[in-house]
Amino acid sequence: MSAAACIIDGVDPSPTTADRPRLRGYQKLPSRPWFLAPPLRVLPDPSADVLTMHTIQNRDAYETLVNDGVLIGDSALGWTEFQEAYSWMHRQMDHRLPGGPPRGLLWLWPTATQARLRDDAKHARGEVLLTVRVRRQRVLLSEFRDWHAVLNRHLHVPALPGESDEEWEARWNPLDDDFTARADPYRTVPIGEWPRDLRVEIESSWEAIFAPETWRTPPVLQATMRELRGADVVRAVRIR
């Protein structure tokens, strides 16, 4: 990244060694009210070789990025009730994104609108909104709405091309009723302890969240990656 490309909010354009982040400390970051924190121009293009994405991180995470030059995600800090879903995502990343810190997991928006970013910023005052540019091969994209099938242990049934919401629901209901009836005795049991046929059936259905041909139009995409580097950041703004 050129020095000129770094003359952006929260990023110090002064020359540094390549392995150190060019980021200002938390207290020196430009501060914006939540409704002005998102950048004026959002350029979502999930097909690009280099993705422009956004993520909100708390002060401790940002200071780790400043001090260490890298932030490695820790899913153990997420919601307790979703740890099983995070573990599944870890396994998918191991399969689809080999390399990088093991168990690292960070969440980003690759196709966020200003409205989405403003809504997130409204509930994140005191935290830092980062705009980053990352090569596509470091990122795993998935459909955010369909991810809720994983979070809620539902069978994922993607819509067919040209299928209306009503047509999809008419097709989904009997499939979901059938699976729910078979899986109901195990609802309080970790999925790893389910009968193998049920576990394979539901986990295989979830893999469609990564398949662009199954995404809704327009898709609402999320991104997961193992680590964020200081050099990835092109904008950092403290939300107030």
N, C-alpha and C positions, 0 to 999 in steps of 0.2 A: 504494500500500500504506500503510495507516495505521501510525502509530507503535506502536499496541497490537499490531498483527500482527507486529511485529518484535522483541518481547520474547521471544526464543527463543535457544537455545544459539548462541553465536558471532556474534550479530547485535546491533549496538549500537543501542538504541532512541532515542539522542539525536538531535535534529533536525540535518539536514545539507542541503546543496543537493541538488536532485533528481538531478543528473547524477553524484553521487559515491556509491560503495557505502557502506552502513552495516555494514561488516564489521570485526571485530577482527583485529589482526595474528596471524600464525601462532602465535607464542609465547603469545599471550593467549587462544587458543581453549580451550574446555573440552576436556579429554582423556578419552577413554573406551577401555576395553579393547575389542578387536575384537568380542567377542561381545555387548557392550552399546552399540556405536556406532550401530546402526540405531535410528530412532525407535520408540517403543513402539507407535505406531499408523501403519500404512501404508494409504493410501487410493488404490489404483489404479483409475482410471476413464478409459480412453483415449477415451471419447466426450465428455468434458467440454470446455467452451469454454476453460477454464484447466486445464492439466495439472500435477499434483504429481508430480515426478520426482526421481530420485536419481542422483548421479554422484560418482565418486571421482577426485580430482585430486591430483597431487603438490604438494610444497611450492612449487616454482617457479611452477607454474600458479596456485596459490592466491594467492601474493604478487603476481603480475601482476594478478589480479582485484581485489585490495585496492588496489594502487597506481594502476592505470589505470582502474578502474571497469568494465572489460570484459575478457573472455577470449575470444580468437578461436582456434578450433581449428586445428591444423596436422597434417594427415594424414601429412606427411613424417616425423613423429616416431613413427609406427606401425611395425608389422612390415614389414620390407623385402619379404618374399615376398607381402604382401597389397596392395602399392601399386597394382597393376592393379585390384583390387576397389575400393579407395578411390576411384580415378579414376572408375570407373563410378558409384559413389555420388555423387560430385561432379556428374556430368552429370545424374543423376536429380534432385538438389537444384536444379540450375540450371533444370530444366524444371518441377519441382513446387513449388519455394519461391523464386520470383524475388525479387531484392533481397538486401541484406545483403552482408557482406564476401565478395569472391570467394575461393574455395578454402577458406573456413572450414569446419571439420568437427569437431564435438564429439559424444560418445556419452553417452547417458543411459538409465536404466531407467525407463520409464513405468508398468510393471505389476509391479515387483519385489516379491517376498515378503520377509519378514524373513529367511527361510532363505537366500535368494539374496544379500541384502545382507550377512549375516553371513559367508557363504562368501567373498565378494569382499573384505570387510574383513579377514578372516584373513590374506590375502596382500598387504595394503596398509598395514602398520604404518608410522607416520610420515607417512602421507598424510591427506587431508582428505575426509570424507564430507559432501557438500552435498545438502541438500534444497532444491529450487527450484520455483517456480510460474511457468509460462510459458504465454502464449496459444497456442492450438492452431495458429494460422496460421504460427507461427514454427518448427514442428516437423514432421518427416517421420517417420511411424511405419512400421516394417516388422517382419516376423516373424523373430525372432532365429534360430530353428533353420533356417528356410528360407534365411536369409542365408548359411549355410554352402555352399549350392550355388554362390553367387557366389565365395566365398573359395576353393573347391576346383575351380572351373571345371566343375561338373556341370550337366547339363540339369535344370531345375527342373520337376517334374511335381506340381502340387498335388493333394491328395486331393479326391475328389468328395464331395458331401454324403452322410453316412451310410455312407461307405466304411470298412471295417475296415482295420487295418494290413496284414493278410494280402492282402486284395483289392487294396489300393493297391500292395503290393510285386509282386504278380503282373502288374499292369498296367505298373508302372514298369520292371521288369527288361528286357523286350524293347525298350522305347523307349530306355532308357539304353544297352543293348548296341548298338543300331543307330547311335545318335549317336556313341558312343565309337569304333566302328569307322571311321566317316567322319572323325572329328576327330583320331584317333590320330596321323596324320602331322604334325600341327601342335601337338602337346602342348608342345613346347619353344619354340614361337614365340609372341610377344605376340599377344593376341587381335586387336589392331588390324591385324595383318598376316594374319589368317586370310582364306580366301575369303569373300566378302561373304555368301553364302547361309548358311554355317555360323555366322558371327558374328551375323547377324541372328537366326538361329534360337535360339541359346543366350541372347543378351542379351534377346530378347523374352520368353523363358521366365522369366527372372529378375524381370521387372517384376511378376509375381504376388505377390511378397513384400510389396508395398504394398497389395494388395487384400484388405480385410477378409473378403470372401466366400470367400477361399481359405485363410484362417488356420485352423490346427488349434484344437481345443477342449480345454482353454482355451488361448488363444494365449500365447506368451512373446514379449513385444514389446520392441523396442529403439527408441530415438529418436535421430535425428541433427538437429543444428541448427548454424547457422553461428557463433553467438557467444552467450556467457553474460554477462549484465550483473549488476553488483553488486546492483542493486535486485531481481533475480529471486530472490535467495537468502533463504530464511526460516530456515535452520538450517545451521550449520557446526560440525563436530566433528572434532577431531584423533584419529586412530586410534592406539592403542598396543597 
